[in-house]
Amino acid sequence: MTDSKRAVVLGAGLAGMLTARVLTDHVDSVTVVDRDTMPDGPYLRKGLPQARHAHLLMSGGARAVDGLLPGTTERLLAAGAHRIGLPADVVSLTAYGWQQRFPGTQFMITCSRELLDWTVRTGVLRDRRITLLDGTDVLGPRVRAGRVTGVALQPRDGSAGPTELAADFVVDSTGRGSPAKKWLAELGAPAVREETVDSGLRYSSRVFRAPAGAEKDFPVVSVYPDHRSGRPGQSAVLVPIEGGRWIVTVSGTRGAEPPNGEEGFAAFAGAVRHPIVGDLIATAEPVTEVQGSRSTHNRRLHYEQVTPWPEGFVVLGDALAAFNPVYGHGMSCAAHSALALDGELRRSGGLVPHLARRAQRAVSAAIDDAWILATTQDLGYPGCRAEVTDARLADPSPAGRQFADLVSTAALSEPAVAAATMEVTTLSAPLTRLRAPEVVAAVQRLAARPATGPVVTEPPLRKDESALLGR
């Protein structure tokens, strides 16, 4: 091995591309390997079927992406993506009621997943130190004396046999289907602790052309279930994307799943806790077929606890922790994971001994809040199947649940609590933000006496938005 340092990133999705960008600050060259052949524009690719459903890039993730790849948000908005202020630009029925539309500093970027991936990929690949090797299968890492020395690869088209690509550092970001657990077992590593929370959620999506007047500046409209009701949860979400289109995703937990095809889609959207989404799409023109998905369970692999750990190997993105997509945290977690890797590389001064183990711990810590946010709610649905050992999930505190309910209720009508809640749900602040003095004071006021202001019983639509419903 020469003095030149080389890294290989497995997976060319959002997590992989952001990781490649991080590594260019610490090595001389990076090769990104993916089994798919990458499209030459903002188009769908075979290996990312979930791209057909609604995706949200929360402000915490968007800021992280811009920190790694400056100007990304500007490029997305120029291509037609929407910046949705939170909670000002959402019409949302939460488990606790309708959210009032206060001004806020948090936001989310909404667009198609193919536009987001294309924008990030082209931005990253402008760096000539990064090479994309697509259409290639990864056979596994090569490890000698406890250290990764490269990866074994093979072209998918059978044009050549297996080859080995040398590397000083390898990152697995191959997603939910990652074989890292199997690779480690083959290397003689102990079993990896795995936790799963599966509410049985199934979801279906369809893209519509927005009605005239709703192509721009239209809110995200969402109707969520009440996870405390003891009934299966059903939801409907309408998300504006580029090209004057809406993507509508309906979902249901075990026992209340939506239809997979076109028949019944609109009826399901109108039969959730409030019919607003069904009412809106009644006048919208569908431009795609209905697409269904079943890859929705929460799964976390505790690689940070594996000892010994191969030097020079890190797992991140959905390969480390995959979330129920209804919470919109996957892409932001990918960005935070790449930042965590960068932070550890900078603290360590580069590829030094034991870096990979420290980096794996840092990446795992970066996704912990999102894991708790997703799983604690999913555990409330009947029929949820869970295998957890985390005490926060296996034996949750009744006082903690009561406090969470009070915070969520107060957020509907208390601007300070709404602001703190939006900071946490957009992954812009840690969960501890909900224990800030102004939040606790508002919750205590609510507990002592119910809110005296008017209760919002109908969607808080503005005049121009209501016109689409003939109101």
Stockholm file with secondary structure:
# STOCKHOLM 1.0

chainA/1-471         MTDSKRAVVLGAGLAGMLTARVLTDHVDSVTVVDRDTMPDGPYLRKGLPQARHAHLLMSGGARAVDGLLPGTTERLLAAGAHRIGLPADVVSLTAYGWQQRFPGTQFMITCSRELLDWTVRTGVLRDRRITLLDGTDVLGPRVRAGRVTGVALQPRDGSAGPTELAADFVVDSTGRGSPAKKWLAELGAPAVREETVDSGLRYSSRVFRAPAGAEKDFPVVSVYPDHRSGRPGQSAVLVPIEGGRWIVTVSGTRGAEPPNGEEGFAAFAGAVRHPIVGDLIATAEPVTEVQGSRSTHNRRLHYEQVTPWPEGFVVLGDALAAFNPVYGHGMSCAAHSALALDGELRRSGGLVPHLARRAQRAVSAAIDDAWILATTQDLGYPGCRAEVTDARLADPSPAGRQFADLVSTAALSEPAVAAATMEVTTLSAPLTRLRAPEVVAAVQRLAARPATGPVVTEPPLRKDESALLGR
#=GR chainA/1-471 SS CCSCCEEEEECCSHHHHHHHHHHTTTSSEEEEECSSCCCSSSCCCTTCGGGGSCCEEEHHHHHHHHHHSTTHHHHHHHTTCEEEEETTTEEEEETTEECCCCCCSEEEEECCHHHHHHHHHHHHTTSTTEEEECSEEEEEEEEETTEEEEEEEEETTSSSCCEEEECSEEEECCCTTCCHHHHHHHTTCCCCCEEEEECCCEEEEEEEECCTTCSSSCCEEEECCCTTSSSCCEEEEEEEETTTEEEEEEEECTTSCCCSSSTTHHHHHHSSSSCHHHHHHTTSEECSCCEEECCCCEEEECGGGCSSCCBTEEECGGGTEECCGGGCCHHHHHHHHHHHHHHHHHHHTSSCTTHHHHHHHHHHHHTHHHHHHHHHHHTTSTTCEEECCCHHHHSCCHHHHHHHHHHHHHHTTCHHHHHHHHHHHTTSSCGGGGGSHHHHHHHHHHHHSCCCSCCCCSCCCCHHHHHTTTC
#=GC SS_cons         CCSCCEEEEECCSHHHHHHHHHHTTTSSEEEEECSSCCCSSSCCCTTCGGGGSCCEEEHHHHHHHHHHSTTHHHHHHHTTCEEEEETTTEEEEETTEECCCCCCSEEEEECCHHHHHHHHHHHHTTSTTEEEECSEEEEEEEEETTEEEEEEEEETTSSSCCEEEECSEEEECCCTTCCHHHHHHHTTCCCCCEEEEECCCEEEEEEEECCTTCSSSCCEEEECCCTTSSSCCEEEEEEEETTTEEEEEEEECTTSCCCSSSTTHHHHHHSSSSCHHHHHHTTSEECSCCEEECCCCEEEECGGGCSSCCBTEEECGGGTEECCGGGCCHHHHHHHHHHHHHHHHHHHTSSCTTHHHHHHHHHHHHTHHHHHHHHHHHTTSTTCEEECCCHHHHSCCHHHHHHHHHHHHHHTTCHHHHHHHHHHHTTSSCGGGGGSHHHHHHHHHHHHSCCCSCCCCSCCCCHHHHHTTTC
//
